[in-house]
Amino acid sequence: MNIGIAGAGLIGRLLAWQLLRRGHKITLFDRDAAAGELSAARVAAAMLAPYSEAVHSERAIFDWGRESLALWPALLHDLKIDSDIDVFFQHQGSVVVAHANDRSSLDHFNKCLLHAVPDFSDSIQPLDKNSLQELEPELAERFSAATFLREEGTLDNRELLLALEQAIRCAGALWYEGSEVTKVDAGAIYFDNEIFHCDLAIDTRGFGAKKQLADLRGVRGEVLWVHAPEVHFTRPIRLMHPRYQLYIAPKRDSVYVIGATEIESESLAPISVRSSLELQSALYSTHTGFAEANVLHAYANCRPAFMDNLPRVEISDGLMRVNGLFRHGYLLSPVVMAQALAAIEGRVEHSIVKYIDAVNYSSTKSVCA
């Protein structure tokens, strides 16, 4: 088919790459340059953390997240073949910590997590100071207790976006950079006072599709990228915080990402002083070596979300909309992509996929008293 994709963020690139592999002709449209500096996909620690999310999310997020974690290695293997880029991927678990004043928050987190996923308690391991010393020695200097979530991980979103760009270009896609898409309809993408006609139009614009999706909202997120050669964390760290879900995710070459704040705001302004101070304070509170770190990037953007905070794939003749990944983009995108591809091929297999005007998914949220 001749397929047009509006939006070259994470899910748009994944779909473009996989559809090209299946022999389709792909044309991409995005207001951003291919580097993706304006994409919400940049504003992420790229955590693959289904257990951490289970406390505050639907059980579906946990199940789809574990399913996606199993899909990432094969996807990245194929992507290396197509792009010659070996994307950083780590699947060695994550560590949840809390300072002494917030120890009750860690205890409450553990209780809620076991309540939310009681069938996976073997993957949730409380740590005392000695076991934390063995797992992450530099964390044990500041914390006396922690929780090890052995199935979690992270990847490098910058490397992933670059690898996807290379794979898409090598496969011969046409990419309209700096093109403002104003509307996506069945078989048509409207951009820069022009209309692109195609067999299938796929809208993956995220928050950019708000004018056409009345129930879509933006949730502001902010992250810092720092270079900290004095810090030697080997796994992602989640720090208990009274207002945010804060993650410190290690990348290659002593680079760490701290984020992401979650603010019910649709502001696209640069990162605020308050958020920057809170993120940097959180870094320093986990390891004094962050005091001498260099701030490489400060990103802010809006993640797209529906009221239930669940992803949605809607399909009708000549049109598909994929949106609402909220803060779960990297955690859920393999499953969302796979189900979008199945729907295109006429194989609706998953409750993520919904025919327009025929919503079938329902779920019960886990509640911890």
TORZA-576672 format. One record per residue (C-alpha): x, y, z; residue in three letters. Coordinates in steps of 0.5 Angstrom, whole numbers, padded with zeros to 4 digits, always signed. Layout:
# TORZA-576672
XYZALA
...
//
This chain:
# TORZA-576672
+0000+0000+0000MET
+0002+0007-0001ASN
+0002+0010+0007ILE
+0002+0017+0010GLY
+0004+0017+0017ILE
+0003+0024+0020ALA
+0008+0025+0026GLY
+0015+0022+0026ALA
+0016+0021+0034GLY
+0017+0014+0037LEU
+0011+0011+0035ILE
+0011+0014+0028GLY
+0018+0012+0027ARG
+0017+0005+0029LEU
+0011+0004+0025LEU
+0014+0007+0019ALA
+0020+0002+0020TRP
+0016-0004+0020GLN
+0011-0002+0015LEU
+0017-0001+0010LEU
+0020-0008+0012ARG
+0013-0011+0010ARG
+0014-0008+0003GLY
+0010-0002+0004HIS
+0011+0005+0001LYS
+0012+0010+0006ILE
+0012+0018+0007THR
+0013+0021+0013LEU
+0011+0028+0015PHE
+0013+0032+0022ASP
+0013+0039+0024ARG
+0020+0037+0027ASP
+0027+0036+0024ALA
+0029+0028+0023ALA
+0033+0029+0030ALA
+0027+0030+0034GLY
+0029+0035+0038GLU
+0021+0038+0039LEU
+0019+0031+0040SER
+0016+0028+0046ALA
+0020+0022+0045ALA
+0026+0026+0047ARG
+0023+0028+0054VAL
+0023+0021+0057ALA
+0028+0017+0062ALA
+0026+0011+0057ALA
+0025+0007+0063MET
+0022+0000+0062LEU
+0019+0000+0068ALA
+0012-0004+0069PRO
+0013-0006+0076TYR
+0014+0001+0078SER
+0008+0003+0074GLU
+0003-0002+0077ALA
+0002+0002+0083VAL
-0001+0008+0080HIS
-0004+0005+0073SER
-0009+0000+0070GLU
-0007-0007+0071ARG
-0007-0007+0063ALA
+0000-0003+0063ILE
+0003-0008+0067PHE
+0001-0014+0063ASP
+0003-0010+0056TRP
+0009-0007+0059GLY
+0012-0014+0061ARG
+0010-0016+0054GLU
+0014-0010+0051SER
+0020-0012+0055LEU
+0020-0019+0052ALA
+0019-0016+0045LEU
+0025-0010+0045TRP
+0031-0015+0044PRO
+0029-0018+0038ALA
+0026-0011+0035LEU
+0033-0008+0037LEU
+0037-0014+0034HIS
+0033-0012+0027ASP
+0034-0005+0028LEU
+0042-0006+0028LYS
+0042-0010+0022ILE
+0038-0004+0018ASP
+0041+0002+0021SER
+0048-0001+0024ASP
+0047+0002+0030ILE
+0047-0002+0037ASP
+0042+0002+0041VAL
+0044+0002+0049PHE
+0039-0003+0052PHE
+0039-0006+0059GLN
+0035-0011+0063HIS
+0038-0012+0069GLN
+0033-0009+0074GLY
+0032-0003+0077SER
+0032+0000+0085VAL
+0027+0004+0089VAL
+0030+0008+0094VAL
+0027+0013+0099ALA
+0031+0018+0104HIS
+0030+0016+0112ALA
+0024+0022+0112ASN
+0021+0018+0106ASP
+0022+0011+0109ARG
+0014+0010+0110SER
+0013+0012+0102SER
+0018+0006+0100LEU
+0014+0001+0105ASP
+0007+0004+0102HIS
+0010+0003+0095PHE
+0012-0004+0097ASN
+0005-0006+0100LYS
+0001-0003+0094CYS
+0006-0006+0089LEU
+0005-0013+0092LEU
-0003-0012+0092HIS
-0003-0010+0085ALA
+0001-0016+0082VAL
+0001-0021+0087PRO
+0002-0026+0082ASP
+0009-0023+0081PHE
+0012-0023+0088SER
+0018-0027+0086ASP
+0021-0021+0082SER
+0020-0016+0088ILE
+0026-0016+0093GLN
+0026-0012+0099PRO
+0034-0010+0100LEU
+0037-0009+0107ASP
+0044-0004+0107LYS
+0048-0011+0106ASN
+0044-0013+0100SER
+0044-0006+0097LEU
+0051-0006+0098GLN
+0052-0012+0094GLU
+0048-0010+0088LEU
+0049-0002+0088GLU
+0055+0000+0092PRO
+0055+0007+0091GLU
+0047+0007+0093LEU
+0049+0004+0100ALA
+0053+0010+0102GLU
+0046+0014+0102ARG
+0041+0009+0103PHE
+0040+0003+0108SER
+0034+0000+0105ALA
+0031-0001+0098ALA
+0027-0005+0093THR
+0030-0009+0087PHE
+0025-0010+0081LEU
+0029-0015+0078ARG
+0025-0015+0071GLU
+0026-0008+0069GLU
+0030-0004+0065GLY
+0032+0002+0060THR
+0034+0004+0054LEU
+0037+0010+0050ASP
+0032+0014+0047ASN
+0037+0019+0043ARG
+0040+0013+0040GLU
+0033+0009+0038LEU
+0031+0015+0035LEU
+0037+0016+0031LEU
+0037+0009+0029ALA
+0030+0009+0027LEU
+0031+0015+0022GLU
+0037+0011+0019GLN
+0033+0005+0018ALA
+0027+0009+0015ILE
+0032+0013+0010ARG
+0036+0007+0008CYS
+0029+0003+0006ALA
+0027+0009+0002GLY
+0022+0013+0005ALA
+0020+0020+0003LEU
+0021+0024+0009TRP
+0018+0031+0010TYR
+0021+0035+0015GLU
+0019+0042+0018GLY
+0012+0040+0015SER
+0006+0042+0019GLU
+0000+0037+0019VAL
-0007+0041+0020THR
-0011+0035+0019LYS
-0011+0027+0018VAL
-0017+0024+0015ASP
-0019+0018+0011ALA
-0013+0017+0005GLY
-0011+0024+0006ALA
-0006+0028+0010ILE
-0007+0036+0010TYR
+0000+0040+0011PHE
+0003+0046+0009ASP
-0003+0048+0004ASN
-0002+0041+0001GLU
-0006+0035+0001ILE
-0002+0028+0001PHE
-0007+0022-0002HIS
-0006+0015+0000CYS
-0009+0008+0001ASP
-0008+0009+0009LEU
-0007+0015+0013ALA
-0004+0014+0020ILE
-0004+0019+0025ASP
+0001+0019+0030THR
+0002+0026+0032ARG
+0001+0025+0040GLY
-0001+0032+0043PHE
-0001+0035+0036GLY
-0007+0031+0034ALA
-0011+0035+0040LYS
-0015+0039+0035LYS
-0018+0033+0032GLN
-0019+0029+0038LEU
-0023+0032+0043ALA
-0021+0028+0049ASP
-0014+0028+0048LEU
-0010+0032+0053ARG
-0003+0034+0054GLY
+0001+0032+0061VAL
+0008+0036+0061ARG
+0014+0033+0063GLY
+0021+0035+0064GLU
+0028+0032+0064VAL
+0035+0033+0065LEU
+0041+0030+0061TRP
+0047+0030+0065VAL
+0055+0027+0065HIS
+0057+0025+0071ALA
+0064+0021+0071PRO
+0064+0021+0079GLU
+0058+0017+0079VAL
+0057+0009+0077HIS
+0050+0007+0078PHE
+0049+0001+0074THR
+0042+0000+0074ARG
+0036+0005+0074PRO
+0034+0008+0080ILE
+0027+0011+0082ARG
+0027+0016+0088LEU
+0021+0016+0092MET
+0018+0024+0092HIS
+0012+0027+0095PRO
+0010+0030+0088ARG
+0013+0026+0082TYR
+0015+0019+0080GLN
+0023+0021+0079LEU
+0028+0016+0075TYR
+0035+0016+0074ILE
+0037+0012+0068ALA
+0044+0011+0066PRO
+0046+0011+0059LYS
+0053+0010+0056ARG
+0059+0014+0058ASP
+0057+0016+0065SER
+0051+0020+0062VAL
+0045+0020+0066TYR
+0037+0022+0065VAL
+0033+0025+0071ILE
+0026+0025+0070GLY
+0021+0026+0069ALA
+0016+0031+0072THR
+0009+0030+0071GLU
+0005+0036+0071ILE
-0003+0037+0069GLU
-0001+0042+0064SER
-0001+0043+0057GLU
+0005+0049+0057SER
+0010+0048+0052LEU
+0015+0053+0055ALA
+0022+0051+0057PRO
+0024+0047+0063ILE
+0022+0051+0069SER
+0027+0054+0075VAL
+0023+0050+0080ARG
+0023+0043+0076SER
+0030+0044+0074SER
+0032+0045+0082LEU
+0028+0040+0084GLU
+0031+0035+0079LEU
+0038+0037+0081GLN
+0037+0037+0088SER
+0034+0029+0087ALA
+0040+0028+0083LEU
+0045+0030+0089TYR
+0041+0027+0094SER
+0043+0020+0091THR
+0050+0021+0090HIS
+0055+0027+0092THR
+0058+0026+0085GLY
+0052+0029+0081PHE
+0055+0036+0084ALA
+0060+0036+0079GLU
+0056+0033+0073ALA
+0055+0037+0067ASN
+0048+0039+0065VAL
+0048+0037+0057LEU
+0040+0038+0056HIS
+0034+0040+0059ALA
+0028+0038+0055TYR
+0020+0040+0057ALA
+0014+0037+0053ASN
+0007+0035+0053CYS
+0006+0027+0053ARG
-0001+0025+0050PRO
-0006+0022+0054ALA
-0013+0020+0054PHE
-0018+0021+0061MET
-0016+0013+0062ASP
-0009+0014+0061ASN
-0009+0008+0056LEU
-0006+0008+0049PRO
-0011+0007+0043ARG
-0011+0005+0036VAL
-0017+0007+0032GLU
-0018+0004+0025ILE
-0023+0005+0020SER
-0023+0005+0012ASP
-0017+0009+0010GLY
-0015+0012+0017LEU
-0011+0010+0023MET
-0010+0014+0029ARG
-0005+0011+0034VAL
-0005+0016+0041ASN
-0005+0016+0048GLY
+0001+0013+0050LEU
+0002+0018+0056PHE
+0009+0017+0060ARG
+0009+0010+0058HIS
+0011+0011+0051GLY
+0018+0007+0051TYR
+0015+0001+0056LEU
+0009+0000+0051LEU
+0011+0002+0044SER
+0013-0005+0042PRO
+0006-0008+0044VAL
+0002-0002+0041VAL
+0006-0002+0034MET
+0005-0010+0034ALA
-0003-0009+0035GLN
-0003-0003+0030ALA
+0001-0007+0025LEU
-0004-0013+0026ALA
-0010-0009+0025ALA
-0007-0006+0018ILE
-0007-0013+0016GLU
-0014-0015+0018GLY
-0012-0019+0025ARG
-0015-0015+0031VAL
-0012-0019+0037GLU
-0012-0014+0042HIS
-0016-0010+0047SER
-0011-0004+0045ILE
-0014-0004+0038VAL
-0021-0001+0037LYS
-0026+0000+0031TYR
-0028+0007+0031ILE
-0035+0008+0035ASP
-0034+0001+0037ALA
-0030+0001+0044VAL
-0029-0005+0047ASN
-0024-0005+0052TYR
-0026-0004+0060SER
-0021-0006+0066SER
-0021-0005+0073THR
-0016-0001+0076LYS
-0012-0004+0082SER
-0013+0000+0088VAL
-0009+0000+0095CYS
-0012+0003+0101ALA
//
